[in-house]
Amino acid sequence: MAKEIEGIIRQAIAREEDSYALYTKAKEMVRSPHVEGLLGDLAQEELGHKAKLEGLLKKDMERAIARERRDKMVDLKISDYLKPMSLDELVDIQDVLLLAMRKEKEAHDFYAGMAGLTTGTAKSLFEFLASEELKHKNKVETMYEEIVYQAF
């Protein structure tokens, strides 16, 4: 595996670790057991994403990425229109989900932008990473719809 590609994967791993740290810190700040549980789940998801990326370092990356590509994910774009609170202002599950959606959107946009700037294996890797982040964003947005919108 080329050093450049390995560096990209390692950067993606660091981003997952940052997300894990964010959710873990947020979990310590809230008092609602339901919100704590959700943040714990999101933190564990980030560890799963990290493990998947670490697996790419040990495999034939192009083949692994090709196997992972499946259905095109729909972007619900909920986070495009809602403003998240800062971490120290988190008060309820809606705030937590807004923060998580924004974090996943930023990761998706970063990788999608990088895919547009590269070619070959690097482009495939960035497209894969963007797709993964869009899946994560969709999952959080779906939770938001189920939890927050159900109140209306």
Secondary structure as UniProt FT lines:
FT   HELIX           3..29
FT   HELIX           33..58
FT   HELIX           61..68
FT   HELIX           78..80
FT   HELIX           87..89
FT   HELIX           93..117
FT   HELIX           120..147
FT   HELIX           149..151
//
